Amino acid sequence: MTSPDSSALPPNTHADPRPADLDLTGIRGWLFDLDGVLTPTAIVHMHAWSRLFAPYLEAHGAAPYVEGDYFAYIDGKPRYDGVRSLLESRGIRIPEGDVTDSPDDDTVHGLGNRKNDAFNATLADEGVAPYPASVAFLDAVIASGCRVAVVSSSKNAPSVLAAAGIDDRFTVVVDGLVAAREGITGKPAPDMFDRAAELLGLPTTACAVVEDAESGIKAGADGDFALVVGVDRGVGRDTLRELGADVIVDELDELLPAVERAAAAGPGDPAASAREASAPAAPAPEAQRRDTAEGRDAE
């Protein structure tokens, strides 16, 4: 049998680059989303949102809540923004309220607090284990000499990292608490990722963004980053690609051969690496290092 003439075949305009073939030299920082990238807490969030909105929308005579609503209106956004976005999709308007509202209040903040209670109860009851492939990748990039940070819209990031047993890997966590404290615009703006790179002491052009959410991929693509890795946990490859992911994986260990090759090749800019090594990263804000009862909050 003769092989078909590849020149006669229509071009595959949707071919993704092979993760193992990527050239990662020059990337010295990795900025990880948390939920859905390092830990499967996205599932906990999805279930909590469904428990909140399924009865709520039914009671208001609105179109029922479906799984796609999570990805389209909620995933990756600060919690109250997710509430607003979902309600707007159904044409429902309620008062804003404020962060002190009771979970029983029919306000944007009340609904958000109700959802947060469900998330925290589930996390306490079930715990959370990180994705094994993500931990393997995380440890490999750390071993290669790269710096790492977590960038999460969730205000519960420190407690989730601790519950997953991987908080010791990160000295920089830019989460919802830090964003609120410092007035940083949340995803889909790239500002939280920019801040994480700054705290790592690296230019954004030397950092890669790792995301699974639509808003996070868009944030990475709109920033000046070396690479945007999309982890497909349900959004879909076509959507991740259209939003700006440079490479798409099902699990992060698909990138391990590229990490090993880059580590063997050495730093892409030795002079820059030497300058960074001699200058410590900016001190992490206090909100990044401790999780308080007043501040704990979920996506």
N, C-alpha and C positions, 0 to 999 in steps of 0.2 A: 504494500500500500504506500502510495506517495503522499508526502505531507502537503497540505493545502498551501497555496501561495499566500503568505501573510499580507502581501501588498494588495491582494485582491479583496481582503476582508475589510468591512467597514471599521473605522477606528472606534475603539472603546472609550468614549468620552467620559465614562464614569469609573474608569479604572483607578483604584486607590493605590498609592505607593505601598510596597511591602514593608511592614514595620521593621523587620529584621535587617532590611537593606538601608535604613536611614543613616545619614552621616550626622552624628550627634556631637562631633568635635566642636568646641567653642561654646557649647551649652554648659554653664557652670551653676545654674540654679533651676530648680524644679518647683513650680507653684501648683499645689494640689488642691482641688476642691475636696470636700470631705464626704458628704452624703452621696453614695452611688459611685464614688471613685475609690476611696480608701475603705469605707465601711458600707454595709448594706442598710444603713439607716434610712435610705430613701424609701425602702419598703415600709418601714415603720411610719415614716411621714405620709406615704401614700394611704396607708390604712387609716391613719388618724384623720387626714383630710376627708376621706370617704365617710367615716363615721360622723364627721361634722356636717358635711354638706348634703349627703343623701337625704336625711330627714328634713333638713332645713329647706332645701329646694322643693321637696315634695309639699311641705307645709305652705309654701308660697306659690304653689301652682306653676312652678317654673319647669323647664326642661330638666330631666333627671341628670344627676351627676354621673359621669362616665370616666373611665381611666384616662382617656385622652385629655380631659380637662386639667388633670394634674400637670401633664407635660406642656400644655399650651398656655396655661394661665398662672401656675403656681411654682413649678419646679425651679429652684435656684434663686428665687426672689426672697427678700425679707418677708417675714410672715404676714404682716399687716398689708403689705403690697399685694401678696397673694390673695388675701381675702377681698381686697378692692377689685382686683383684676377678675376674679371669678364672678363676683356679684355684678360687675359691669357687663360681663358676657351674657348675663341673664336679664339685664335691664333693671336690677334691683338696687334701690338707693336707700341707705340707712345712715343714721348719724355716725360721725367718726368716733366720738367718745375720746377716751384717753387711756394710757397704759394702766391706770389704776382700776379700770372697769372690771366688774365681776364677770366671770365666764358666763353668767346667766343673762347678762345685758345684751340686748339686740342692737349692738353697735359694731363697727368694724373692729375696734379693739377688744370688745367683749367676745366676739366670735374667735378672734385670734387667740385670746387667752384660753378659751374653751378647748381649742385644738391643741394648745400647748400642754394643757393638763393631760390630755389623752396620750400625747407623745411621751411625756415624762413618766407616766404610769407604765406604759409599755416598755420603755427602756429599763425601768427599775425591775419590772417583773421578768423580762426575758434577757436583758443584757444585749450585747452586740459583739460579734466577732468580725475582725477585719477580713477583707478578701485575701486569701492566701497569695494569689498571684500579684496583688497590689503590694503586699508586704515584701515579697521577693524582689519586686522592682524597686521599691523604696529603699530597701537595704542595699541593693546593688548600686544605686546612684550615690548613696551616702558613702559606700565603700570606695567608689571611684573618685571621691573628693568633691562631689557637688554639694551645694547647700540646698536645703529644702524648707518649704513653708506651707502652711495650710491657709487657704483663702476660702472662707465659707460665709454665706449669708446667715447661717444659723447662729443664734446667740448661745447655743448649747454646745458649741464645738469643743471647749475644753473638757466638759464632762463626758462627751461621746468619745473623745480621744483617750481619756482615762479608762472608760469602761471597756474600750477595745484593746487596751494595753499597749498603745503605740504613742502615748504622749511624750515618752522620753526621746523620741526621734526629732521632736520639733522644739526649737527655741523661738520661732516666729509663727504666730497664729494671728491672722487678720480676719476676725469674724464680725458678726453683727454688732457685738458690744463695742469693739474697737471702732467700727465704722460710725456708730452713733456717737461715741465719745469724741472722735476726731472730726466729725462732719464729713466723712468720706462718702461719696455717692456710691450706691450699691450696684451690683450687676443689673442690667447688661452693660453698664459703663465699665471701662477697664480700670477705674481708679483704685479699687481694692488690690488688684494684682500689682499695679504700679507701686502701691505703698509697701507691699510685701517684698518686692524686688529691692526697694530702697532700704528696708530694714535688714535685708540680707547683705547689703553693701554691694549690690550688683546692678549694672545697667539692665534695663528691660530687654535689650537686644541680646543679652547673654542668658536669658531665662526662657524656659518652656512652660506653657500652661497646660494643665491636665484637667479636663472637664467632661461631664456627662450631660449637663443640662443645657437647654437651648440658650438661656440667658448667659450662662458662663462661657459657652463657645463664642457667642457674639461678643462678649466682653474681651476675650482673648484675641479674636480676629480684629477688633477695633483698636487694640493696643499695638505697641511696637515691640512684639515679642519674637523670639527666634523660631518658635514652633508652637502650634496649637494641636494637642492630642485630644481626639474625641473618643471617649469610652462609651460604646453603645450598650446602654442598659435598658433600652426600650424606646428611645427617641427615634431611632432608625438612621441608617447610614446616609440615605439621601438627604435627610434634614440636617444632620451634622455637617455633611459636606457643603450643602448650600449656605449654611450659616458661617462657614469659614474654617472648619477643621482641616488641618494639613494632612493628617494621617488618622485613621480610625482603627480601633482595636476592640475586640470583645473582652480581652483581659490584658493587663499591662505587662505580663511576662512575655508577651509577643515581642516586646522591645528589648529584651535582655541581650540578644546577640549584638544589637547596635550599641548598647551600653558597654558591653565588654570590648567591642572593637574600638570605641572612642577612648576608653580607659587605657587600652594598650597603645593607642596613638599618642596619648599625652594631651596636654591642654592646647587649645587652638591658638591662644594668645598668651605665651609664657610671661611676657612683661606685664600684661594686665592681671594675670593670676598672682604674680609676685606683689603687685601693688595692693591687691585686695587682701592678700594674706597678711600684709604688714599693717593694714588698717582694719580694726575690728568693726563689725557691723553695728549699725545704730542700736542703742538699747531698746529692748522691746517695751512697749507700754505696759503698765501694771495690769491693765485689763486683759492682756494676752497671757499673763502668767498665772492668774488665779481666777477661779470661777466662784462667784458669790451667790448666796441664796437670792439676793435681790436681783441679780443680773441674769440668772439662768433663764434661757428663753430658747425656743426652737424655731426652725424655719417656718 
